[in-house]
Amino acid sequence: MKEKNYPGWRLTPGYIEESGSDFESVNILLGRFLKDRKSEDPLPGKQLFSEDGKFEWGHAQPLEKVILSEEDLQFLLQHPNLFRNAISIIEPWEYVGINHLGEEVRASKNVAYMAQKIADCDSILFPVWSTGTINLEQIVPLISSSMAVVLEGGQASVHNEAEWTQPNCSRDDMFNLVEKLLLSRSPRSAPAIFICVSHQLAAECHIRLLRKAVNEVVNTKALKRDSAGVALDSLIMVCNKIKSIGENLKIEKRDGRIVAQGWNDDNFAVVLNEENEVGDRSLLPYKTPKQKDSSIPIELLNAHEIIAHEMKGIIDDMILCCYENDIAIAMFHSEEVNEEAILFANWAYMTLHNAIVPYRYTIAASPLSWLLQLPYSVKILASTEANGEILTECSCTCINYKDFETKKIRRSFTCQFHPELLFDFQDFGKRSAPSYDELKKSDGMRLLARLLYEGMQE
């Protein structure tokens, strides 16, 4: 392919430093940012806003890398150094909401600004609301080879297909993209961070993937090298139990309303919150409900308690850290992921994973081998609180993947809140450029940086 002259596209990663950047330098600078709230900017000098005061995707460096066509995709595929040393950002919608000033908030710019400002890490934007998903078989491996994947929020409701009015990207298109990303977390892939609507898309896709897994297992007649049918019978028994609980699990809100009955209900994973949640909120470690106070099956509660003790919790660590008490973050949503749905997904993933372990060699060489790519568990990390009341029980999750052979854990994360927004709820193209010090003091920015830093280690 003849080299295309992309105006302003840098072919060397990094913008602030002439020497460029790479994984190691980005990792070190993220670590320095998180070390305390007082250290000076290690990358002072070069401004990220353009000479005309703009910070807009496609307008000028460092926001020049935007995938708008198949041709852009092919160009990037021929320059792997660009995406391997960058964050991939996916926009399901043109903006994440409208703030109190009446501005459309394109929060993806904040993610890109933060990464460039604190670690000179480039970003590549994939605005699927405008372009469609183009070619998932090429796009997903590409973005999964970057340093991290950030899926932004958006205006449409996950449980209401009619609200997905962008003609180039339907709700089903987003489900397909998110499902592929959930199945792509491997020892050589990037961690994914799903924000707001993408947090909700991930929750819905957990349930979709589990229904697909159960359906394929129970409809499989035989597996090669399983002549006695022992492996298949074991899987079918487990899947029938998952199906039974999934079909009978009800979603109950704090006021006693039953908003969904069973995993085929459109409101099973995501539903309207009891009230809109806009503003700064305190972030608290999630507490699994007590059996005596809940109608949730005890298997689901016990499974989450097990995973809560087994897996390191980033939110817990931040709250316990002397520099990061009383975490305050920006909420900007009217819907929430149902606590019961994630407790169910966690239990179902763990149950299915453990059932596969004894027969993994048989399954690895069968049409059911895709089951090996499913998450191992989903831990609810945090809830939001205001005026002493829990508003969103499931405000942040950690998606864990356990390698069947090494037992090593890899993680991706989801959050209902917007860690990339400061409390003015503006995108960085509509306000003055925040300083390193301002970013360093923001709980949300620190949390986003920590999720990137932790995920990149795996």
Backbone torsions as a table, in degrees:
resi	resn	phi	psi	omega
1	MET	NA	131.2	179.0
2	LYS	-66.6	136.1	-179.2
3	GLU	-61.6	123.2	178.3
4	LYS	-86.1	138.8	177.7
5	ASN	-84.3	85.2	178.3
6	TYR	-75.6	112.1	-177.0
7	PRO	-58.9	119.7	174.7
8	GLY	80.4	-1.1	179.7
9	TRP	-76.0	120.5	176.3
10	ARG	-78.3	138.6	178.6
11	LEU	-103.1	2.1	174.3
12	THR	-119.7	126.8	-179.7
13	PRO	-61.3	145.6	179.7
14	GLY	101.8	147.1	-176.9
15	TYR	-130.3	-40.0	-174.4
16	ILE	-75.5	-44.8	-177.5
17	GLU	-97.8	134.9	178.7
18	GLU	-63.2	-28.9	-179.8
19	SER	-72.6	-10.2	179.1
20	GLY	83.9	-171.1	180.0
21	SER	-142.4	162.8	176.1
22	ASP	-151.4	-175.4	-175.6
23	PHE	-56.5	-46.2	-175.8
24	GLU	-64.6	-44.3	-178.9
25	SER	-66.5	-40.2	178.0
26	VAL	-62.9	-44.6	-179.1
27	ASN	-61.1	-44.3	-179.4
28	ILE	-65.0	-42.9	-177.7
29	LEU	-71.4	-32.6	172.6
30	LEU	-63.5	-42.8	178.4
31	GLY	-62.1	-38.9	178.4
32	ARG	-65.5	-41.9	179.0
33	PHE	-57.6	-38.6	-175.5
34	LEU	-84.0	-13.7	-173.3
35	LYS	-62.1	-39.3	-180.0
36	ASP	-158.4	-175.4	179.0
37	ARG	-109.3	14.4	-170.0
38	LYS	-124.0	-20.0	-173.1
39	SER	-65.2	153.8	-177.1
40	GLU	-78.2	160.5	178.7
41	ASP	-63.6	118.9	179.0
42	PRO	-78.7	-8.5	-177.6
43	LEU	-126.8	55.5	-177.1
44	PRO	-76.1	164.4	171.2
45	GLY	114.1	-82.6	-170.8
46	LYS	-71.1	128.8	179.6
47	GLN	-82.0	146.2	179.5
48	LEU	-90.9	-24.1	175.2
49	PHE	-73.5	148.1	-179.8
50	SER	-72.0	170.3	-177.7
51	GLU	-60.2	-28.5	178.4
52	ASP	-89.8	13.4	174.1
53	GLY	81.9	11.5	-177.0
54	LYS	-99.3	153.2	171.7
55	PHE	-139.0	86.3	-172.6
56	GLU	-134.7	143.3	178.4
57	TRP	-61.0	131.9	176.7
58	GLY	79.2	-4.2	-177.2
59	HIS	-82.2	-45.8	-177.7
60	ALA	-163.2	168.9	173.6
61	GLN	-62.7	145.3	7.3
62	PRO	-94.4	14.9	-178.1
63	LEU	-101.8	32.6	-174.2
64	GLU	-83.2	-19.4	-172.4
65	LYS	-89.0	97.7	-179.9
66	VAL	-129.0	125.9	178.5
67	ILE	-83.4	107.3	-178.1
68	LEU	-113.6	-7.8	-175.0
69	SER	-158.2	169.8	174.3
70	GLU	-60.4	-34.7	179.8
71	GLU	-65.1	-41.2	176.1
72	ASP	-61.2	-41.8	179.6
73	LEU	-61.5	-45.6	-179.0
74	GLN	-64.5	-37.1	177.2
75	PHE	-61.0	-45.8	179.4
76	LEU	-64.5	-38.9	179.8
77	LEU	-61.7	-26.7	178.5
78	GLN	-88.4	-2.9	177.9
79	HIS	-129.5	68.3	-174.3
80	PRO	-60.2	-25.2	179.7
81	ASN	-62.7	-26.0	-178.6
82	LEU	-70.0	-48.6	-176.2
83	PHE	-84.7	-23.0	177.3
84	ARG	-70.7	-20.2	179.8
85	ASN	-116.8	38.6	-179.5
86	ALA	-148.1	163.6	170.2
87	ILE	-92.5	136.0	173.5
88	SER	-95.3	129.0	179.5
89	ILE	-118.2	128.3	179.9
90	ILE	-111.2	129.4	175.8
91	GLU	-106.9	112.9	174.8
92	PRO	-78.3	-16.2	-176.3
93	TRP	-145.7	158.8	-176.1
94	GLU	-64.5	-30.1	179.1
95	TYR	-152.2	163.2	-175.3
96	VAL	-92.3	-12.5	179.7
97	GLY	164.1	-179.1	178.2
98	ILE	-115.9	124.8	-174.9
99	ASN	-84.1	-175.7	-175.7
100	HIS	-66.7	-15.5	177.6
101	LEU	-91.5	1.3	-178.0
102	GLY	80.1	15.0	-178.4
103	GLU	-91.8	140.0	169.4
104	GLU	-74.9	128.2	-173.3
105	VAL	-101.3	109.1	177.3
106	ARG	-97.0	84.5	-168.7
107	ALA	-70.5	-15.1	178.8
108	SER	-59.4	-30.4	178.7
109	LYS	-65.4	-32.8	178.8
110	ASN	-66.5	-40.0	177.1
111	VAL	-61.1	-47.4	-178.6
112	ALA	-63.5	-40.5	-179.8
113	TYR	-63.8	-47.9	-179.5
114	MET	-58.0	-47.9	-177.2
115	ALA	-63.4	-40.0	-179.2
116	GLN	-72.4	-42.8	-175.0
117	LYS	-66.7	-42.7	-173.5
118	ILE	-93.5	-20.2	-175.2
119	ALA	-140.1	6.6	-176.8
120	ASP	50.0	42.5	179.3
121	CYS	-99.7	122.4	179.5
122	ASP	-68.7	162.3	174.6
123	SER	-131.1	146.2	175.0
124	ILE	-121.3	126.9	-176.8
125	LEU	-99.2	137.4	174.0
126	PHE	-124.2	93.2	-177.2
127	PRO	-84.6	82.6	-173.4
128	VAL	-65.4	-23.2	176.4
129	TRP	-61.1	-27.1	-178.1
130	SER	-98.2	-40.6	-172.2
131	THR	-97.9	-17.5	-165.6
132	GLY	79.4	177.7	-177.1
133	THR	-83.0	1.4	174.8
134	ILE	56.4	-90.1	-175.6
135	ASN	-141.7	94.2	-174.7
136	LEU	-60.7	-32.4	-178.3
137	GLU	-66.9	-21.6	175.9
138	GLN	-102.7	-38.7	-176.3
139	ILE	-63.6	-48.3	-175.4
140	VAL	-63.4	-46.3	175.2
141	PRO	-61.2	-34.2	-179.9
142	LEU	-65.9	-55.2	-176.0
143	ILE	-68.7	-27.8	177.7
144	SER	-72.3	-12.3	177.2
145	SER	-94.5	-0.1	178.2
146	SER	-81.8	-178.6	-179.7
147	MET	-67.9	-37.7	179.0
148	ALA	-162.3	157.7	176.7
149	VAL	-118.3	125.7	177.0
150	VAL	-115.1	119.6	176.2
151	LEU	-101.5	120.0	-173.4
152	GLU	-80.7	178.4	177.2
153	GLY	-85.5	-171.2	-179.2
154	GLY	-175.8	176.9	-170.0
155	GLN	-87.5	-27.3	-171.7
156	ALA	-78.7	157.5	178.8
157	SER	-90.4	131.5	-178.6
158	VAL	-64.0	-35.7	-176.8
159	HIS	-89.0	4.1	-179.5
160	ASN	-126.7	98.5	-175.9
161	GLU	-60.4	-31.4	-176.4
162	ALA	-63.9	-23.2	-178.0
163	GLU	-79.9	-10.6	179.3
164	TRP	-85.3	81.1	-171.0
165	THR	-95.7	-4.7	176.7
166	GLN	-67.0	118.8	-171.1
167	PRO	-65.4	-23.3	-175.4
168	ASN	-92.1	-8.9	-178.0
169	CYS	-147.0	103.1	179.8
170	SER	-82.3	172.2	175.4
171	ARG	-61.4	-40.9	178.8
172	ASP	-62.9	-35.6	176.4
173	ASP	-60.7	-42.5	179.4
174	MET	-68.4	-38.8	175.8
175	PHE	-58.5	-44.9	-179.3
176	ASN	-62.7	-42.0	179.3
177	LEU	-64.5	-47.7	-177.5
178	VAL	-66.4	-39.7	177.2
179	GLU	-59.1	-44.9	-179.9
180	LYS	-63.9	-37.7	177.6
181	LEU	-67.2	-40.2	178.0
182	LEU	-62.4	-29.2	-179.5
183	LEU	-92.4	0.5	-173.7
184	SER	-101.8	-0.4	-175.9
185	ARG	-75.5	104.4	-177.2
186	SER	-125.9	175.8	178.5
187	PRO	-59.9	-16.3	-178.8
188	ARG	-116.4	22.0	-177.1
189	SER	-115.6	165.6	-179.2
190	ALA	-81.3	147.5	170.2
191	PRO	-69.0	150.7	177.0
192	ALA	-112.5	142.0	174.8
193	ILE	-122.3	115.3	-176.5
194	PHE	-101.5	121.3	-174.5
195	ILE	-112.1	132.7	172.2
196	CYS	55.5	-109.2	-179.8
197	VAL	-59.3	-34.1	178.4
198	SER	-70.6	-30.7	170.1
199	HIS	-59.9	-41.7	178.9
200	GLN	-71.1	-39.7	176.7
201	LEU	-60.7	-40.9	178.9
202	ALA	-62.6	-41.9	179.5
203	ALA	-61.5	-46.5	178.6
204	GLU	-62.1	-39.5	-178.1
205	CYS	-71.3	-28.7	171.7
206	HIS	-56.5	-46.7	-177.6
207	ILE	-69.1	-41.0	177.8
208	ARG	-61.1	-43.9	179.7
209	LEU	-65.9	-38.4	178.5
210	LEU	-67.5	-41.2	176.5
211	ARG	-62.4	-41.7	178.6
212	LYS	-62.6	-44.1	-179.8
213	ALA	-61.2	-47.6	179.9
214	VAL	-61.7	-45.3	-178.0
215	ASN	-61.9	-44.0	-178.3
216	GLU	-68.2	-38.7	-179.8
217	VAL	-65.3	-50.4	-174.8
218	VAL	-69.2	-18.9	178.9
219	ASN	-98.9	3.6	175.7
220	THR	-82.3	128.8	-176.9
221	LYS	-84.5	-35.2	-178.6
222	ALA	-163.6	156.4	174.6
223	LEU	-119.7	137.6	175.3
224	LYS	-60.3	148.4	-179.9
225	ARG	61.7	18.9	174.0
226	ASP	-128.4	55.5	-170.6
227	SER	-59.0	-34.1	179.2
228	ALA	-83.7	-8.1	178.7
229	GLY	74.8	14.8	-175.3
230	VAL	-66.4	-45.9	-178.1
231	ALA	-63.6	-47.4	-177.3
232	LEU	-66.2	-42.0	179.1
233	ASP	-60.3	-40.4	179.3
234	SER	-64.3	-44.0	179.8
235	LEU	-65.6	-41.7	-179.7
236	ILE	-63.0	-40.6	179.4
237	MET	-61.6	-45.1	179.8
238	VAL	-65.5	-43.4	-178.2
239	CYS	-66.8	-35.0	176.4
240	ASN	-64.6	-35.7	177.1
241	LYS	-68.7	-42.0	177.0
242	ILE	-60.6	-44.1	179.7
243	LYS	-62.5	-43.1	-178.2
244	SER	-61.9	-47.4	179.5
245	ILE	-68.0	-40.4	179.2
246	GLY	-60.4	-42.1	-177.9
247	GLU	-72.2	-22.3	-175.1
248	ASN	-108.5	-2.9	-178.2
249	LEU	-76.7	129.1	178.5
250	LYS	-102.5	151.2	177.3
251	ILE	-106.3	115.6	-176.2
252	GLU	-118.1	130.0	179.4
253	LYS	-85.5	171.8	-175.7
254	ARG	-62.0	-28.2	-179.6
255	ASP	-87.1	7.2	176.3
256	GLY	93.6	-5.7	179.3
257	ARG	-70.0	137.2	172.0
258	ILE	-94.2	113.3	-174.3
259	VAL	-102.4	-10.9	178.0
260	ALA	-157.7	147.4	178.1
261	GLN	-130.8	98.6	176.0
262	GLY	93.6	157.5	-171.7
263	TRP	-74.4	-2.5	173.2
264	ASN	-92.5	-4.6	179.5
265	ASP	-74.8	137.1	-179.5
266	ASP	-60.3	-23.5	-177.9
267	ASN	-100.0	11.6	-174.9
268	PHE	-65.5	-44.1	-176.4
269	ALA	-91.8	-38.0	-174.4
270	VAL	-136.9	140.4	-179.8
271	VAL	-152.0	165.0	174.9
272	LEU	-59.0	136.2	176.3
273	ASN	-70.2	161.1	178.5
274	GLU	-60.9	-27.8	175.8
275	GLU	-154.3	153.2	175.7
276	ASN	-61.4	141.6	-179.0
277	GLU	-120.8	98.3	-179.5
278	VAL	-129.6	125.1	-179.2
279	GLY	130.3	-177.3	179.7
280	ASP	-82.0	138.4	-177.8
281	ARG	-131.7	153.3	174.4
282	SER	-83.8	139.8	-179.7
283	LEU	-105.1	124.2	-176.8
284	LEU	-120.3	148.1	174.5
285	PRO	-58.9	139.6	179.8
286	TYR	-71.0	141.9	175.7
287	LYS	-118.3	121.4	177.3
288	THR	-61.3	133.3	179.9
289	PRO	-58.6	148.8	173.9
290	LYS	-78.7	145.0	-177.0
291	GLN	-58.0	-38.9	-176.7
292	LYS	-69.8	-18.0	-177.9
293	ASP	-104.9	5.4	-170.8
294	SER	-139.8	150.5	174.4
295	SER	-96.1	3.1	179.0
296	ILE	-69.7	134.1	-179.1
297	PRO	-53.2	140.9	-174.8
298	ILE	-62.4	-30.2	178.4
299	GLU	-59.0	-38.3	-179.0
300	LEU	-70.2	-41.1	179.6
301	LEU	-66.0	-45.2	-178.9
302	ASN	-64.8	-39.4	-179.9
303	ALA	-62.8	-38.5	179.5
304	HIS	-71.8	-35.4	176.2
305	GLU	-62.9	-38.3	178.5
306	ILE	-63.5	-47.6	-176.8
307	ILE	-70.5	-30.1	178.1
308	ALA	-65.0	-34.4	178.4
309	HIS	-82.8	-28.7	-175.1
310	GLU	-80.1	-37.0	-172.3
311	MET	-104.5	136.0	177.1
312	LYS	-62.9	137.0	-177.1
313	GLY	-108.7	118.4	-177.3
314	ILE	-66.0	-42.2	-179.6
315	ILE	-63.6	-44.9	178.3
316	ASP	-56.8	-44.8	-178.8
317	ASP	-62.2	-40.7	-179.1
318	MET	-65.5	-42.3	-178.3
319	ILE	-68.3	-35.2	-179.6
320	LEU	-77.8	-21.6	-178.6
321	CYS	-69.0	138.1	-174.4
322	CYS	-63.2	-22.3	-178.9
323	TYR	-89.7	-7.7	-166.9
324	GLU	-133.1	40.8	175.8
325	ASN	-74.7	158.1	174.7
326	ASP	52.0	63.9	-177.7
327	ILE	-69.1	127.0	177.0
328	ALA	-116.9	131.4	-177.8
329	ILE	-133.7	167.1	-176.7
330	ALA	-95.8	120.3	174.2
331	MET	-100.3	143.0	-173.7
332	PHE	-156.0	62.9	-173.7
333	HIS	-155.8	165.4	177.5
334	SER	-126.3	1.5	-179.7
335	GLU	-127.2	162.0	180.0
336	GLU	-143.1	155.2	172.8
337	VAL	-79.9	133.1	-177.3
338	ASN	-74.4	130.3	179.6
339	GLU	-55.3	-45.0	-177.1
340	GLU	-61.4	-38.5	-178.0
341	ALA	-64.2	-39.8	-179.8
342	ILE	-74.9	-37.6	174.5
343	LEU	-60.7	-38.8	176.8
344	PHE	-66.2	-47.2	-178.7
345	ALA	-60.2	-41.6	178.6
346	ASN	-59.9	-49.7	-179.8
347	TRP	-62.5	-43.5	-177.5
348	ALA	-65.4	-43.5	177.8
349	TYR	-61.0	-46.5	-179.4
350	MET	-62.7	-42.7	-179.2
351	THR	-63.2	-44.5	-179.5
352	LEU	-68.1	-42.7	178.8
353	HIS	-58.4	-48.4	-177.9
354	ASN	-66.2	-30.4	177.2
355	ALA	-72.1	-28.6	-179.1
356	ILE	-76.8	-33.3	-171.4
357	VAL	-48.2	-50.8	-177.0
358	PRO	-66.7	-20.5	-174.2
359	TYR	-119.9	21.5	-172.9
360	ARG	-63.6	-30.5	-179.7
361	TYR	-69.5	-37.0	176.5
362	THR	-69.0	-44.0	-177.0
363	ILE	-69.9	-33.5	-178.6
364	ALA	-62.5	-25.0	-179.9
365	ALA	-110.2	43.7	-178.5
366	SER	-144.0	168.8	176.7
367	PRO	-63.1	-13.5	178.2
368	LEU	-89.9	10.2	-175.3
369	SER	-61.9	-23.2	179.7
370	TRP	-63.5	-20.7	178.0
371	LEU	-62.1	-25.1	-180.0
372	LEU	-68.1	-15.9	-179.1
373	GLN	-90.5	-6.6	-178.9
374	LEU	-67.1	154.2	173.6
375	PRO	-59.7	158.7	175.0
376	TYR	-86.4	-34.6	-178.0
377	SER	-164.5	167.3	173.0
378	VAL	-133.3	112.9	-179.6
379	LYS	-98.2	129.2	172.6
380	ILE	-78.4	121.7	-174.7
381	LEU	-91.8	-37.7	-169.0
382	ALA	-152.2	159.4	172.7
383	SER	-125.9	160.0	175.1
384	THR	-105.1	148.1	-175.5
385	GLU	-136.1	143.0	172.9
386	ALA	-146.1	132.2	179.6
387	ASN	55.7	36.2	176.8
388	GLY	79.5	7.6	-177.3
389	GLU	-121.1	134.8	175.3
390	ILE	-72.3	126.5	-178.4
391	LEU	-103.6	-41.9	178.5
392	THR	-130.6	106.8	-176.1
393	GLU	-63.3	-45.3	-175.9
394	CYS	-105.5	80.6	-176.7
395	SER	-98.8	-9.7	-178.3
396	CYS	-160.4	135.3	179.0
397	THR	-132.5	156.9	172.7
398	CYS	-116.9	120.9	179.0
399	ILE	-94.5	115.7	-176.0
400	ASN	-101.3	139.0	175.4
401	TYR	-122.8	124.4	-179.8
402	LYS	-109.9	124.9	177.6
403	ASP	-68.4	131.9	-175.2
404	PHE	-67.1	-26.9	-177.1
405	GLU	-97.4	-49.4	-175.8
406	THR	-88.2	-16.8	-175.8
407	LYS	68.2	7.8	178.1
408	LYS	-68.9	149.4	-176.7
409	ILE	-107.8	135.2	170.2
410	ARG	-118.9	153.8	-174.4
411	ARG	-134.9	148.8	163.4
412	SER	-127.8	168.1	-172.8
413	PHE	-136.9	152.2	173.2
414	THR	-132.6	147.5	176.3
415	CYS	-146.7	133.5	178.5
416	GLN	-70.8	-32.3	-178.0
417	PHE	-81.0	174.4	-179.9
418	HIS	-111.3	90.8	-179.8
419	PRO	-66.5	-19.6	-177.2
420	GLU	-84.3	-4.2	178.4
421	LEU	-100.1	134.2	169.3
422	LEU	-82.0	175.8	-170.6
423	PHE	-77.9	1.8	169.3
424	ASP	-85.7	-7.2	178.4
425	PHE	55.0	36.1	176.7
426	GLN	-110.6	150.0	169.9
427	ASP	-83.8	158.6	-169.1
428	PHE	-75.3	1.6	172.2
429	GLY	-90.1	-7.2	-175.7
430	LYS	-119.4	13.3	179.0
431	ARG	-147.6	172.2	178.8
432	SER	-66.2	153.3	-177.6
433	ALA	-66.7	122.9	179.0
434	PRO	-68.9	143.8	179.0
435	SER	-79.2	166.2	174.2
436	TYR	-57.7	-40.9	-179.1
437	ASP	-63.9	-40.6	179.1
438	GLU	-65.1	-41.3	177.5
439	LEU	-65.4	-39.8	-175.5
440	LYS	-65.6	-28.7	-178.5
441	LYS	-90.2	-7.5	-178.9
442	SER	-83.2	122.3	177.5
443	ASP	-60.2	-40.6	-178.8
444	GLY	-63.4	-48.2	179.6
445	MET	-62.4	-38.7	178.7
446	ARG	-65.6	-38.6	178.4
447	LEU	-66.3	-43.9	177.9
448	LEU	-60.8	-44.6	178.0
449	ALA	-61.7	-38.4	-179.9
450	ARG	-68.2	-40.4	177.6
451	LEU	-62.4	-41.4	176.8
452	LEU	-63.4	-48.2	-176.5
453	TYR	-61.6	-47.7	-178.6
454	GLU	-65.5	-45.2	-178.0
455	GLY	-65.1	-35.0	-178.5
456	MET	-68.9	-20.6	-179.8
457	GLN	-70.5	-15.7	-172.5
458	GLU	-106.5	NA	NA
